[in-house]
Amino acid sequence: MEMEPVRSARGRWARAWDPVAADSVAAWAKAAAWARARVKDRAVAWVRVVAWVRVVVWAKAAAWAAVRAVAWDSAPRSPPTARPTDENTVGPHMKLAIASGKGGTGKTTVATNLASTIAGRGRTVAYVDCDTEAPNGHLFLHPRIEDTVAVERRVPQIDPDLCQHCGACAELCRFNAVLCLPARTVIYDELCHSCGGCTLVCPEGAIREVSRPMGQVSRGTAGPVRFVSGTLDVGVANSPPVVRAAKRAAPEAEWTILDAPPGTSCPMIETVRDCDYLVLVTEPTPFGLHDLRLAIAVARSLGRPCGVVVNRARPEAGEARTLCAEEGVPLLAEIPEDIAIARAYARGRLAVECVDGLPALFENLYRTLETACGAPAACGPKGRQ
């Protein structure tokens, strides 16, 4: 007969614990599963509650907005005030730019005679000569200059004792106004656009800005016309700062006429970029019509409404009319080719003062511009690009 082996007390205790341990583990597993399920159910419930609250809040907000909109639409309003028709009534401020694709088309002739015509109608007019490289509006308006203010710009200056010639300033300058050599750093004032970037990037603090004169702005009066003219110093190549200074010096007026520089480069763009309407003066020549297309393209790129005035127009030369029709740009006026206008120009007199038919022509031009500036349209069917 086989005998049962003798077990110690510890062994008998372990044998008796096994079923208890198994039952306990199973119970704990069930409890953990129940807890996880409860937590998941609660999380889902909270998500549903939050979503429902948001839906209710959005619905209430939409209903409130609808009620407010209905109340606003049904609220009584006073009828709009009609615009006075009295010619002496102060109207809105209009900024009109007279420009051309090329020089010599009669841009200043149009600008000065138009300024005199508008002033003669009782409107306040400010004439601003922005052709800073060759201003000549004063030759026809004969203003009485009251003050002249210098225009300065800030240009960098290198301290040779601090400069380590690291090249950081030259690398930053996009206008190539800084040249960094192994033993010297050179600043070209003529190319500098006064952005101040080189002073910020210099790790040694070796660059500071100093003032350099570049032109002047003159202000005065020419009868009822308020006169402003910018003049660029000889040898200075960067004229937009003087153009900006002349525009800032313009007094408040119902009509501000900006006599822009010729061409389609930076000075012209700086002059016309914030105008209400752009008048492009051209002549019926191949060069004039070619550059007129360029000027129309600039007006479209700037989003400025524009119209065309043909100077020295001839009945048999209809190319300008054809071009305006093709581009969808309104033809505002045609100034005839008349030797009397040339004689008035040579004597430095306004054509509207000494040439028959010109006062009526510029009067009609003023009325046309008054309508165009009141409801400006895009530059032709191609629209603003």
ABEGO torsion letter per residue (X at the ends): XBBBBBBBAAAAAAAAAAAAAAAAAAAAAAAAAAAAAAAAAAAAAAAAAAAAAAAAAAAAAAAAAAAAAAAAAABBBBBBBBBBABAABBBBBBBBBBBBABBGAGAAAAAAAAAAAAAAAGBBBBBBBABAABBAAAAAAGBBBABBBBBBBBBBBBBAAABAGAGAAAAABAAGABBBBAABBBBBAAABAGAGAAAAABAAGABBBBBBBAEBBBBBBBEABBBBBBBBBBGBABAAAAAAAAAAABBBBABBBBBBBBEABAAAAAAAAABABBBBBBBBBAAAAAAAAAAAAAAAAAGBBBBBBBBGBBAABAAAAAAAAAAGBBBABBBBBBAAAAAAAAAGBBAAAABBGAAAAAAAAAAAAAAAAABBBBBEAAEBX
